[in-house]
């Protein structure tokens, strides 16, 4: 019944959306709608950056405790706190990862991109088989966007990434911990008691697009990816995400 309810909600929307729901413990795919449709990634693109950071640390090419000042060029406007800090005590790469995910800090994100390199991040994306995902630019790089460079992904690609995280806890255990510290819970978790369960996820949004993807630790670990685009009003994407999150939570919480 919950699947029928979700399809009614999706079909009642006046904008394209994607949804994928999967049990990561059993591998059962519960629901897939427009899973391969490509959407603006918004801040969801910060997930493969996190993956690449953890890979580099695991391979000994990066020390997560190293602290390097953020360059003026990377102090992007938008969400986050780093650009407002004094800069006297640089944050470690580990702390920038936390800021990038938990408060979606754009300066931390750009700082990490500068350290890792766009080419390496995209190589990691391709190696994992995320065929619809690309990091085309840094955050708030309007010049690159004007040149046609942007960031994209799909629900299926996000499921590949989170299954990779879940199946390799020895490498990505810290990444999942960071994702559980998410402070932006205005989409799938907006109507839920986030103190009652763990949700390792990342949100993203622009006026015309709203996205959320991650693992709800309920009766089993349930992966959910919701994406939307071409929104006439931002609240329409928020409302659909709220209803989808509540439906999934009610189904799998016991």
N, C-alpha and C positions, 0 to 999 in steps of 0.2 A: 504493500500500500504506500509506503514512503517513497518508492520510486515513482509511482504514478503522481503522487503529490508534487514531487520535485519537477516532473515534466510539465505539469499544469502551470507551475510557477514560471518555468523557463519559457514555455510557449506563450504565456501571457505578457511577456516583456516585449518592448518595442525596439530592442537592440540585440546585436549578436552577443552570445555568451557561450562559454565552454565550462564543462564540469566533468571531473573524473573522481570517482570514489573507489578505493581499493583497500582490502585488508592486507597489510604488510606481513602479518604473521602467517596467514594461510595462502596468500597469493591470489585470493579470489577477487576478481574485478566485479564490483557491484554495479557500477554505472559509468557510462562513457557517452558524453554528448559533445560533439564538436571538439574532440580531444586533440585533433591535429590542426585545428584552425589556428592561425598565427595571430597573436595579439601584441600590442605594445607592452613591453615587459614592465615599464615603470620601475619601481624599486625592487621588483622581483628579480631583476638582473643581478642584484647583490648576492644572490645565492651561489652562482658559479664562482664568483670572486671569493666567497668564503671557502668553497671547496678547494680552489686552487691554493689559497693560503695554507690550509691544513695539509694539502699534499706536499707543498714545499717544505713545511716544517717537519713532516714525517720523513721526508727524504734527506733531511739535514742541510738543506740549502737556505734555510731561514730560521732565525731564532725568534720565537714569538715574544720573548721578553725584551728584545732590542727596542730601543726608543729613539726615533728620529724625528726632528721637528717637521711639521707640515709646511710645505713651500707656500708662498703667497699665491702661486698659480692654482694650487689645489684647494684653497680656502673658499669653496663654492658656497653660494647663498642657498637658501632653501632650508629644508629640515635639518635639525641637529644643533649641537652645542659647541662643537670644536672651534668654529670660527669666532666664538665669543670668549674663548678661554685666553688666559694671559700668555700662554706659550712658554712660560718659564720652566715648566717641568713636562717635557714631551711624554706623550702616551706611548705605551708599547704597541707592537703590532696586534697583540692579543686584545688590548683595550680598544684599539681602533675597530677590530672585528666586532666587539660587543656594541660599540657605538653605531657602527654601520647597520647592524641588524636590529638591535633593541629600540633605537630611536631614529633609525634610518638616516644617520648623519651623512650628508653628502660630502663634506670635507674629508671625513675618515675614509669614505669610499674612494674618492679620487686619490687620496694618499696611498691606499692599498693598490689601486690600479697602477699608479706610478711605480711602485715597488715591484709588482708582479709582471706588468706589461700586458697590454691588450692582446698581443699575439699569443702569449702563453695561455692566457685565460680562454681564448677562443679555441686553441689547440686542445685544451682539457675538455671543453664542451664537445668538440667533434669526436674526441677519443671515446667519450662516454656514450656517444650515439644520439646526442640531442640535436637532431637534424634541423629543427625549426628555431634554434636559439642562437643569437649572436649579440655580442657586446660591440656596438659600433662606435660608441663615444663615451666620454666621461659624463658625470652628472652635471647638469646645467650648462652644457657646452652647446650653446645656441648656434654658434658658427658651424659646428660639425653637423648639427641637425639641418641647417639650411642647405648643406651640401648633400643631403640625403642619407647621412649616417645616423642610425638610430639603434635602439635595443629592442629585441623581439624574443618571444618564446611561445610555448604552447602548453596545454595541460598535460599532454603525454610526456613531453620533455621534462616537466617538473616532477612527474611520477618517477621517471628514470632517475633523476637526481636524488630524490628523497629515498627511493629504494636503495640506492648506492650508499647514502648516509646510514640508513638503518642496518644494512647488511655488513657494514664495515665499521662497527662501533670502536674498534681499536684505533682507527684513524680519525673518525668523525664524531666520537663521543663528546668532545668539547664543542664541536659545531652544533650538535643537537642541544647541548646545555645552553649555549648562547641563544639559540632559536627559542628556547623555552622562556627566555627573559623578555620576550617581545612586549613592548609597551603600547604598540598600536593595535588595539583589538576592536576596531570600529567596523569590521566586516563580518566574517564568519562567526566570530566570538562575541559580537555586540550584545546579543540577548542571552548569553550564557554566563554562568557563574565560573569564572576562570580560576577561582580558588578551589573548585571541586575536582578539577582534572588538569592534566598537563597538556599544553598545546605548543608544539615546536613548529613555529610558522613564521612566514614573512608576508607582509602586506605591501601593496604598492598602488599608487593612484595618480591620475592626472584628471583635469576637469571632464575629459571624455572617456576615461577608462578607470576601472577599479578591479584590483586583483588580490587574491589571498591564496596561499598554498602552504600545506604543512601536515604534520601528523597529530591527530587527536588521540591521546592515550586514554581510551575508554575501555570497554570490555576486552577489546583487542586494539592494537595500534591501527587506526584507520587513517589512510592518506586521503586528503581532500584538496583538489585544486579547483578554484573558481576564477574565471577570467571574463572580462567584459570590455566592450569598446563601442564607439559611436554613440555614447550616451548624450541624449539631449539635455538631461539634467543629472548631475552627479548623484543626487539622492536616489535616483532610480536604481543605479548599480548597488548602492548601499542597501537599499530595501530588499533587493533580491538576495544579496549575500546574507543578510540577517535571517531571512526565512529559510534559506538553504542550510545555514549553520545550525539553526534550531531543529530542523527536521532530522538532520544526521545525528545530532547529539541525542535527541529523544529516542532514536532507534537503537543506538549502540552503547548507551551509557550503562546498561546492565547486562 
